[in-house]
Amino acid sequence: MRYIGDESDLPTLLQLLQDEETFVKFSAMEALSYIGSPKALPALRQAFAKFHPYSRPLVERAIRRIEIWNSPRRNEELQTAILSEDKELACWAVQKIAQLGLKEALPTLRKALESVRPAYGADRLRMEMEILSAIKKLGGTLSSEEIEKLEEFPPETLR
């Protein structure tokens, strides 16, 4: 569901927030946050109250993504999110910066890259590859070692 990317899918995804299966609800939240429509915010805020406190950070992340995406200061907020302690939010922000072609984010991407190195563990490796991919897409310079590593571990295979 996370790869559904059209506002016409909102009614279905909003309905899936009411599903009995927790995984279905989380997947719908993820998809809604990737679509980024502010129309999903009331349902997500309502869902927040119904989730167990342990799961609420996932709902908060979905809400935060939509808020950032619709902010008048989106570009700055995306760059701030790259450096977030919430690595899923940071990874999402890196993907959105690459999607938008925000070349002004290159210094922030480099700073984030240094914060995930050395990349021990799957999450850190995934983040490193997302950042390297974004730097490459934005026309930034990569070392030969970084290019090799990116070719060996393309981010789309780590998602």
Secondary structure, DSSP 8 states (H G I E B T S, - for coil): -TT---GGGHHHHHHHTT-S-HHHHHHHHHHHHHHT-GGGHHHHHHHHHHS-TTTHHHHHHHHHHHHHHT-TTHHHHHHHHHT-S-HHHHHHHHHHHHHHT-GGGHHHHHHHHHHH-S--SHHHHHHHHHHHHHHHHTT----HHHHHHHHHS-HHHH-
